[in-house]
Amino acid sequence: MRLVRAEGLTARYAGQPAITPALIDINLEVAPGERLLLLGPNGAGKSTFIRVFAGLMRAARGKALVAGLPPKSARGLVGVVSHATYLYDELSAAENLRLYARLYGVAYVEARVSALLGQVGATHLADVPVGRLSRGQQQRVTIARAMLHDPPVLLLDEPDTGLDAAATGLIEDLLTSGQRTMVLTTHNLATGLRLGTRAAILARGRIVYEQAATSPSDLGALSERLEVLAG
């Protein structure tokens, strides 16, 4: 079974004209353990794709399926990192994770929270209110939250936001551990090529290019394709 599957998927935001949807007739499958790097210029539809599969936005037409289920029915199978952190500023990093752990029914909450804060290099931030953290520090906590319930699918929209080089390496190791299925977007193509095992390019809501396998050596060729689309 393909863990992430789009069938004729079209999506638009409220008030968006029907003739210019954010996603247009997307057909795409992501196999178990595959990590899809979703690329494209600003406004191409990358974040919309993540939002639909995270259950944050409905399809206007077609299907979005996670392990054969509609996204809202599959939330327990998915970990999400989006542009918004969805953290509570007044709660500490550890309190945020405890809250989400209970919502997901995570066993051994304290041990899991402690372990993940350690894995994202944020143990020293455990008792600090999230509102006092830098954007990069908040991103570490956000990624820990996405991993709390050990989901088989990760949807990552700019997961490297605000992270320095040391933190990026730490996060990359965590995200690529195990055999999780992943869809990620990033403006840092070099980071994306380290994380992704396959690439697709969106432009004006449509998939215009797919590549079955990726490696850091693809940086130049993919950069040229993106520059042409952006121009």
N, C-alpha and C positions, 0 to 999 in steps of 0.2 A: 504493500500500500504506500502511495506517495503521501508523506506527512503534510505537505503544503501543496494545495492544488487550486489553480484558478481556471475556470471554464467560462469563456466568453464574458469575462468580468468587466463590467463598466461601472464606474462610480463617479458621483459628483457631489459637491458641497451644496448645502442649502443656499438657494438663490443663484446657483451657477446655471447658466443657460444650458438647455438640453443639447444644443449643438456643439458645445465645447466642454465635455466632461473631463474630469481630472485623469481618469483611466478609461481606455477605449478597447473593448473586446480583447482582454488579455487572456491568453492561454499559456499556462506555465505550470510545471510540476517540479517539486523539489523532493528528491528521494531521501530516505532515512540516512542520516550521517552526512549528507551533502551540505555544503555551505555556499549559498548563492550570494554573490556580490552584485548588488543592484545599483547601477550607475546611471548617470544622466545629468544634464544641466539643471539649474534651478527651475522649478515649475514643471519638471518632466512627469511627476506623478509618483516619485519614490516614497515620500512620506505618506501619501494617500494609500499606497499599497500596504505599507506597514499598519496603518490605522485600520484598514478593512480587516486584515487578518488578526489584529489584536482585539477585534470586536468593538472598536471605538467609532466605527462608521459603517453604515450599511451599503451593500451593493445596490446600484440602481437596476442592474440587469446582470444575468449570469450567476455564477456560483463562486464562493470562496469557501474552501473546506480545509479543516485541520484534522488530520487522521480520520477523514470521512465525515466530520461533524461541522456544523455551522460554527463560526468563531466564538459566538457568545456561549455556546455549549461546550467549548473546548478550552475555556480560560485556564483550567487547572493543568493543562498540558503545555501552556505557553508562558515564557518569560519575556517581558517587554521592556525595552529601553527606548523612550521617545524623546522628543525635544523638551517636553515638560517632565520634570523629575517625579511628580506625583508623591513627593515627600511632604511631611507636615513640619513647617518651619519651627514651631514651638516645641516639638519633640526632639529628643536627642537622636543621634544615629542609631543607637541600639534600640531605643523605644520605637522608632519607625519600623525597624526590622521585626521586632517582637509583634507589633500590631499586624503587619502583613503576614507573618508566620502563622498567627492564629487564624487569620482570614483564610489562609490556604490549608489549614489543618495540619501544619508541619509538626512532626513529633520531635521531642527533645529540643524545644525551642531555644533555650539558653545556649546549649552546646552548638546548635546550628548557627545562631547569630554570632557567637564568638568566633567560630571557625571561618565564616564568610568575611567578617570584618578583618580577620587576619589575612585572608587570601587576597583581599583588595588593598591591603596595606593601610587599613584605617582603624586598627585597634586603638590607637591613641585618640581617636575621635569619638569613641563609643558614647561618652557622656556629654558631648558638646551638642547644643541645639543646632539643628540643621540650618536654620536661618543665619547662623554665624559662620558657616563654612563657606569656603570659596567655591566657585562653580566646579572646578576640578575635583574638589573633595566631595561635593554633593554627587558628582557623577560616579565616584567610587561606591558610595552608598546605594545609588540607584542600581548599579550593576549587581551589587550584592543582593538587593531586593529581588531583582529579576531571577536570580539563581536560587533563592531560598527554598523553593519547593522542588528543586531538582527537575526542571521541566525538560521534556525531550525536544522541544522546539523553542528557539530563541529568535525574536524579532528585534533587531537592533538598528535604530535610526541615529546615526552619528554617535556611536558608542564612545569614540575617542574625544568627545567635546571637553575642552578644558584640561585634558590630561597632559602632563609633561612626558618626556621620553621614558623615564624610569617607570612611571605609572602605566603607560601604554603597554610596555613589555609585560608587566605583571598581569594586566587585564587580559592581554592576548593569550597568555598561558592558561588562564582560568577559562576563558571562553572556548578555547579549542580542546580542552580536556574532555575525555569521554567521546561519545559518538552522537552528540546532539545535532539535530538538523537546524540550520541557521539561514536567515535572510538578513542581510545587513546593507546599510547604505553608509557612505562616508565620502567626504570631500578630499580625504587624504588617500589617494590612489595606492600609494606604496603600502600603507596600513591595510587597505582593503585586499590587496593581492596577497599579503601574508596570511590574512584570515580566511579568504574565500578559496573554494576549490573549483568554482565555476562562475561565469560572469554573464550578465545580461544588461543591455543598455536600453533605457526608456527615453523617448523624446516625444513631447506633446501628447503624453498619455498612452503611447503605443510602444511595444517592444520592437526595436529596429535592428538589434544585433544580439546574438547569443554566442557564447564561447564555452565549449564543453569542459575545458580545464584551464586553470590559470597558474601562473608562477610569477615571481618578481621580474622575470625577463620580459613580461608582457607590458611593462610600465609605459614604454615609449609608444607602442602601437595603440594602446587603449587611450593614452593621453591625446594622441592625434585625432582619434575618432571623436572624442569628447569636445575637443577644440572646434572641430568642424561643425558639430551639432550646436554648440554654444554660439557660434558665429552666425 
